């Protein structure tokens, strides 16, 4: 497997970054996961825009987006696979122990993994921990994902593939790696970015393509919604068939099935929407 590091392709097995890289020591880094289909990235321009936004939010140097594009193309060419996920990681680079930034330049790593097509429906749980809708990192796609790792492990223990968070004022927010949508009386709703959720790229496309509304929603909407679905780069649109103990028989329901179809059709027509 070839990855991109230090301006060129390297063997993943022998590639090295500093043990004092701030991505490792303090989680001062950002990332993107980009779906690839037959060696071509999906929605790369939107992912690069978000990477640059996250860098600005964290006060990291501006990533060289031309280099990131070249790196993605080189990694994809070196590692052919039908369905994959590019992982772009950009960190503060080698720095002092502690939280002060160092003098060294940032680290850029682009790697590729394979992935499988997601099942049409899945089970989710809610967790008692909250997303902070007003934090310094809110809405940024940082490498500080330990909270998501903990919540996802809880979901797996309960036979679910995703854990949903509320925010500090009890409103529905997002999953560990996905955005959440609900269907109420035939209308599709998703929490606004002000809830503290990541501005998911799949979420934005689903809102544009289905006309879903951005609505501030209480957590208990999950107990009464007619349908629930998730969006993410690797799930696309995925129906939810169980939330905690509540079964949603027949998932995907009609509105979700329609959203899945609309998403698939638009995505097939334009690789960089
Ligand atoms: N929310 C979080 C916390 C995520 O990590 C992700 C994706 O990784 C998403 C939402 C969905 O975003 P996207 O559709 O851009 O993959």
Boltz pocket constraint, residues with backbone or C-beta under 6 A from the ligand:
constraints:
  - pocket:
      binder: B
      contacts: [[A, 33], [A, 174], [A, 175], [A, 176], [A, 177], [A, 178], [A, 179], [A, 197], [A, 198], [A, 199], [A, 200], [A, 201], [A, 202], [A, 203], [A, 231], [A, 232], [A, 233], [A, 234]]
      max_distance: 6.0
